[in-house]
Amino acid sequence: MEDYKFEFGSQLICHIIDEKLGLLGYIVIDSSIDGHSCGGLKMLPDVSIPELQGLARVMTLKFSFLGMSEGGAKAGIIGDPSMPQEEKSALLRTFAEIASPLLKTRAYVPASDMGTTNQEIRHMLESIGLKLPQSKYKRKEEGGFYTSFSVFAGAAAAAKHINLGLSQSTIAIEGFGKVGSSVAKVFSQKGTKVVAISTVKGAIYNPDGLDVDRLILLKDEAGEDVINAYREAKKIEKSELLTLDVDILSPCAGQHSINLGNVEDIKAKIVSPGANIPVTREAAQVLYRKGKLYLPDFITNCGGILGGNMELAGLSEKFIENFIIQELGRKMSEILEVSQKKNLSPVEIAEMEIEEKFSRIKAKDREKTPRNRLFDFALKVYKKNLIPKGLVKVYAPRYFKARLG
């Protein structure tokens, strides 16, 4: 696992199979640092290896951007996440048993993802005897809480770059799940008019704006049928939402929503994703050619990782919100400026910078200087809750800012 080239590919692809139970799953490790990698474990009917390869690479990019000494990975189980809980738990336990050599050595550290919850991941790991800190898997990010701030931070930096006032702007949000609904709430609170949302059941549009608070209440009651329960809007096709004449588009659903089949019809000036890989490589090039600001998804949705870690350090929600908006906004502004100077897309600039950063992180990890050993020891002690949180809170902001660079 130690030889890693920063190119699309995978260090390790594992098939997790139990024919008797009907279990078919995969673990894809894109990169590792000190033999470790991390990424979500999803459960959906259409999980595939190519999808997980792309998502594992995104995790590498996110961790490297944030300056974290963590490799990127992703895992998936083919199944309906709404199956009876007993059946679901059995699949997860068996998955963990088969994958225990990777899980127990932390070669792969799972997190919750689409179709799984923090509690389910915790129980799954405990079923194979892993002891977890009480704070582990108890973060607010399960609701897309912190991710929404990084989506906003990216859009705000892009709006400033093109002299667009957010309070006079409109946004359409593809997907109204955990992340999409949080994104809608943040933009609405900041003064941007949310004019369209979608779920698997369809989409709704009102150029005068949607009542986001009411939509969230209706979503809690009606789920995906929120678009039918909300009457003060026009029903439109899901695909139509992507091509609405809005200032900002935030894809918060699946992969490759924007592709060569619809990219020429995209009218939004800014695309700030909450989802991973919502735009194909080819479509991203078209957006850049058309003068649209497609922001790197591995930056705009990295707030979940950053915010979750800051929360574990004992920092307040308000502090984390301000930090993410200010610091990620600053980094995005820098990327947009370099993009303009070098005539390369923001995604290309970000990937080039992250490649260099990843190499530095790997090199630093190999050095094992006394300072690095001391830091590793302090980190292990902290994760065991043996360092007072009051002390951690004093140094945490400086630590996270330094990691971002």
C-alpha positions in Angstrom: 0.0 0.0 0.0 2.9 2.4 0.4 3.6 3.0 -3.3 1.0 5.5 -4.4 0.8 7.5 -7.6 -1.5 10.5 -7.6 -3.4 9.3 -10.6 -6.8 7.9 -11.0 -6.7 4.3 -9.9 -7.0 2.2 -6.8 -4.4 0.6 -4.5 -6.9 -2.0 -3.4 -10.3 -3.3 -4.4 -11.9 -5.9 -2.1 -15.0 -7.9 -2.9 -17.0 -8.7 0.3 -19.3 -11.7 -0.4 -21.6 -14.0 1.6 -23.8 -15.9 -0.8 -25.9 -17.5 1.9 -26.8 -14.2 3.4 -27.0 -12.4 0.0 -24.2 -10.0 0.8 -22.3 -8.4 -2.0 -20.1 -5.4 -1.1 -16.8 -3.7 -2.0 -14.1 -1.8 -0.4 -12.0 0.5 -2.6 -8.8 2.1 -1.2 -7.5 4.9 -3.4 -4.6 6.0 -1.2 -3.1 5.3 2.2 -0.9 7.2 4.7 0.9 5.2 7.3 -1.2 2.3 6.1 -4.5 4.0 6.9 -7.4 5.2 4.8 -10.9 6.5 5.5 -14.2 6.9 3.7 -17.9 6.3 3.9 -19.7 3.0 3.7 -22.9 3.3 1.7 -25.8 0.9 1.1 -27.8 1.3 -2.1 -29.2 -1.0 -4.8 -26.8 0.3 -7.5 -23.4 0.4 -5.8 -20.6 -0.3 -8.3 -16.8 -0.5 -8.3 -16.3 2.3 -10.8 -18.5 4.6 -8.7 -16.6 3.7 -5.5 -13.2 4.3 -7.3 -14.3 7.8 -8.2 -15.6 8.5 -4.7 -12.5 7.1 -3.0 -10.4 9.4 -5.1 -12.6 12.3 -4.0 -11.8 11.4 -0.4 -8.1 11.5 -1.1 -8.5 15.0 -2.6 -10.6 16.2 0.4 -8.2 14.9 3.0 -5.2 16.3 1.2 -6.9 19.7 0.7 -7.6 19.8 4.5 -4.0 18.8 5.3 -5.0 15.6 6.9 -2.7 12.6 7.1 -5.4 10.2 5.9 -5.7 8.2 2.8 -8.9 8.1 0.8 -11.3 5.1 0.5 -14.9 4.2 -0.1 -17.1 1.1 0.5 -20.5 0.0 -0.5 -23.0 -2.8 0.0 -25.6 -3.6 -2.6 -29.0 -3.5 -0.9 -32.1 -1.5 0.0 -31.3 0.7 3.0 -35.0 0.6 4.0 -35.0 -3.1 4.5 -36.0 -4.3 8.0 -33.4 -3.2 10.6 -32.6 -6.8 11.7 -31.7 -7.8 8.1 -29.7 -4.6 7.6 -27.7 -5.1 10.8 -27.0 -8.7 9.8 -25.5 -7.6 6.5 -23.4 -4.9 8.2 -22.1 -7.4 10.8 -21.2 -9.9 8.2 -19.5 -7.2 6.1 -17.4 -6.3 9.1 -16.5 -9.9 9.9 -15.3 -10.5 6.4 -13.5 -7.2 6.2 -12.1 -7.4 9.8 -8.4 -7.6 8.7 -8.8 -4.2 7.1 -11.0 -2.7 9.8 -9.0 -3.9 12.8 -5.7 -2.6 11.4 -7.4 0.7 10.3 -6.3 0.0 6.7 -9.9 1.1 6.1 -11.8 3.2 8.6 -15.5 3.5 7.7 -17.9 6.4 8.2 -21.7 6.7 7.6 -22.8 7.5 4.0 -25.9 7.2 1.9 -28.1 4.5 3.3 -26.2 4.1 6.6 -26.1 6.0 9.9 -23.4 6.8 12.4 -25.1 4.5 14.9 -25.2 1.6 12.5 -21.5 2.0 11.7 -20.7 2.1 15.4 -22.7 -1.1 16.1 -21.1 -2.8 13.1 -17.5 -2.1 14.3 -18.4 -3.0 17.9 -19.7 -6.3 16.6 -16.1 -7.3 15.7 -14.7 -6.2 19.0 -13.4 -2.7 18.1 -13.5 -0.3 21.0 -14.5 3.2 20.0 -14.3 6.5 21.8 -17.7 7.7 23.0 -17.4 10.8 20.8 -16.8 8.7 17.7 -19.8 8.5 15.3 -21.8 11.1 17.3 -21.3 14.1 15.1 -23.9 16.4 13.7 -22.6 15.9 10.2 -25.0 13.0 9.7 -27.5 15.7 8.8 -25.3 17.5 6.3 -25.0 20.3 8.9 -21.4 21.4 8.3 -21.3 20.5 4.6 -23.8 23.2 3.9 -21.4 25.8 5.2 -18.6 24.8 2.7 -21.1 24.8 -0.2 -22.1 28.3 0.8 -18.4 29.4 1.3 -17.6 28.3 -2.2 -20.6 30.1 -3.7 -19.9 33.3 -1.7 -16.3 33.4 -2.9 -17.3 32.8 -6.5 -20.1 35.4 -6.3 -17.5 38.0 -5.0 -15.2 37.0 -7.8 -17.8 37.9 -10.5 -19.3 40.8 -8.5 -22.6 39.0 -7.9 -24.6 40.1 -4.8 -25.8 37.0 -3.0 -28.7 38.8 -1.4 -30.0 39.5 -4.9 -29.3 36.1 -6.2 -31.3 32.9 -6.8 -30.4 29.3 -6.3 -31.7 25.9 -7.4 -30.9 22.9 -5.4 -30.9 19.4 -6.8 -31.7 17.0 -4.0 -33.5 17.8 -0.8 -32.0 15.2 1.5 -29.7 15.7 4.4 -27.3 17.9 2.5 -29.7 19.6 0.1 -32.1 20.7 2.8 -29.2 22.1 4.9 -27.9 23.9 1.9 -31.3 25.5 1.3 -31.5 26.6 4.9 -28.1 28.2 5.0 -28.5 30.1 1.7 -32.0 31.2 2.7 -30.7 32.5 6.0 -27.9 34.4 4.2 -30.4 36.2 2.0 -30.2 34.1 -1.3 -33.6 33.2 -2.8 -34.2 29.5 -3.0 -36.4 29.1 -6.1 -36.3 25.3 -6.8 -35.6 22.0 -5.1 -36.0 18.4 -6.2 -36.4 14.9 -4.8 -36.6 11.5 -6.4 -40.3 12.2 -6.9 -39.8 15.3 -9.1 -39.1 19.0 -8.6 -40.8 22.3 -7.8 -40.1 25.9 -8.9 -41.3 29.3 -7.9 -39.3 32.3 -9.2 -40.6 34.4 -6.3 -38.9 32.0 -3.8 -39.8 29.0 -1.7 -40.5 29.0 2.0 -37.5 26.9 3.1 -38.5 26.5 6.8 -41.9 25.2 5.7 -40.3 22.8 3.1 -38.1 21.3 5.8 -41.1 20.8 8.1 -43.0 19.1 5.3 -40.0 17.0 4.4 -40.0 15.6 8.0 -43.7 14.6 7.5 -43.8 13.6 3.8 -40.2 12.6 3.0 -39.6 12.6 -0.8 -43.2 13.6 -1.3 -42.4 17.1 0.0 -42.6 18.3 -3.6 -46.3 17.2 -3.7 -47.1 18.5 -0.3 -45.8 22.0 -1.0 -48.6 23.7 -3.1 -47.2 27.2 -3.7 -44.9 26.2 -6.6 -45.0 24.8 -10.1 -44.2 21.1 -10.6 -41.4 20.6 -13.1 -39.3 17.6 -14.2 -36.2 16.9 -12.1 -34.0 17.4 -15.2 -35.5 20.8 -15.8 -34.2 22.1 -12.5 -30.6 21.8 -13.6 -31.2 24.1 -16.6 -33.3 26.9 -14.8 -32.2 30.5 -15.3 -30.7 31.0 -11.8 -27.5 32.5 -10.5 -26.4 29.5 -8.5 -26.9 25.8 -9.0 -26.1 23.4 -6.1 -26.2 19.7 -7.1 -26.8 17.7 -3.9 -27.9 14.4 -5.3 -26.1 11.7 -7.2 -23.1 11.5 -9.5 -22.8 12.9 -13.0 -26.1 14.9 -12.9 -24.5 17.3 -15.3 -23.1 15.6 -18.4 -22.6 16.1 -22.1 -26.4 15.5 -22.5 -27.4 18.6 -20.6 -24.3 20.8 -20.0 -25.0 23.1 -23.0 -28.3 24.1 -21.3 -26.9 25.0 -17.9 -27.6 28.7 -17.3 -26.4 29.1 -13.7 -23.3 31.4 -13.4 -22.0 29.3 -10.4 -22.2 25.6 -9.7 -21.3 24.9 -6.1 -21.9 21.1 -5.4 -23.0 19.5 -2.2 -22.7 16.1 -3.9 -19.6 14.2 -4.9 -18.7 14.1 -8.6 -21.9 15.7 -9.8 -20.3 16.8 -13.1 -18.5 14.6 -15.6 -14.9 15.5 -16.6 -16.1 16.3 -20.2 -19.0 18.5 -19.0 -16.7 20.3 -16.6 -14.6 21.4 -19.5 -17.7 22.6 -21.3 -18.8 24.7 -18.3 -15.3 26.3 -18.2 -15.4 27.1 -21.9 -18.9 28.7 -21.4 -17.5 30.9 -18.6 -19.4 29.1 -15.8 -17.7 28.8 -12.5 -17.9 25.1 -11.6 -16.3 24.8 -8.2 -14.3 21.7 -7.1 -16.8 19.4 -5.3 -14.0 18.0 -3.1 -13.7 21.5 -1.6 -17.3 22.7 -1.6 -18.5 19.6 0.3 -15.5 19.0 2.5 -17.1 21.0 5.4 -18.5 17.7 6.8 -15.1 16.4 7.5 -13.6 19.7 8.7 -16.6 20.6 10.8 -16.8 17.1 12.4 -13.2 17.2 13.4 -13.5 20.7 14.8 -16.6 19.6 16.8 -14.5 16.7 18.3 -12.0 19.4 19.3 -14.7 21.0 21.4 -15.3 24.1 19.2 -18.8 25.6 19.1 -21.1 25.3 16.2 -21.1 29.1 15.6 -17.3 29.1 15.6 -17.1 26.2 13.2 -19.7 27.9 10.9 -17.7 31.1 10.8 -14.4 29.3 10.4 -15.6 27.2 7.4 -17.2 30.1 5.7 -14.2 32.4 6.1 -11.3 30.0 5.7 -12.7 27.9 2.9 -14.0 31.0 1.3 -10.4 32.4 1.4 -9.0 29.3 -0.1 -11.6 29.2 -2.9 -10.9 32.9 -3.7 -7.2 32.1 -4.0 -8.0 29.2 -6.4 -10.3 31.4 -8.5 -7.6 34.1 -8.8 -5.0 31.6 -9.9 -7.5 30.0 -12.3 -8.1 33.4 -13.9 -4.3 34.2 -14.2 -3.4 30.8 -15.7 -6.4 30.3 -17.9 -7.2 26.9 -16.3 -10.4 25.8 -14.7 -10.8 26.0 -10.8 -10.9 22.2 -10.7 -7.6 21.9 -12.5 -5.9 24.5 -10.3 -7.2 22.8 -7.1 -6.1 19.3 -8.2 -2.6 20.6 -9.1 -2.2 22.3 -5.7 -3.6 19.3 -3.8 -1.2 16.9 -5.7 1.7 18.9 -4.3 0.2 19.0 -0.9 -0.4 15.3 -0.9 3.3 14.7 -1.8 4.4 16.9 1.1 2.0 15.0 3.6 3.4 11.7 2.4 7.0 12.8 2.7 6.4 14.3 6.2 4.8 11.0 7.3 7.8 9.0 6.2 10.3 11.3 8.0 9.2 10.3 11.5 11.2 13.1 13.1 10.9 13.6 16.9 8.4 16.3 16.3 6.2 14.1 14.1 6.4 11.3 16.7 5.4 13.7 19.4 2.4 14.9 17.3 1.4 11.3 16.6 1.5 10.5 20.3 -0.5 13.6 21.2 -3.1 12.7 18.6 -3.5 9.2 20.0 -3.8 10.5 23.6 -6.4 13.1 22.4 -8.5 10.5 20.6 -8.7 8.6 23.9 -10.1 11.7 25.6 -7.0 12.0 27.9 -6.3 15.6 27.1 -8.6 18.3 28.6 -10.9 19.7 26.0 -10.3 23.2 27.3 -6.7 22.9 26.4 -7.5 21.4 23.0 -9.9 24.3 22.2 -7.1 26.9 22.7 -4.8 25.4 20.1 -7.4 23.9 17.7 -8.2 27.0 15.6 -4.5 27.6 14.9 -4.1 23.9 14.1 -6.9 23.7 11.6 -5.9 26.9 9.9 -2.3 25.8 9.5 -3.5 22.5 8.0 -5.5 24.4 5.3 -2.4 26.5 4.5 
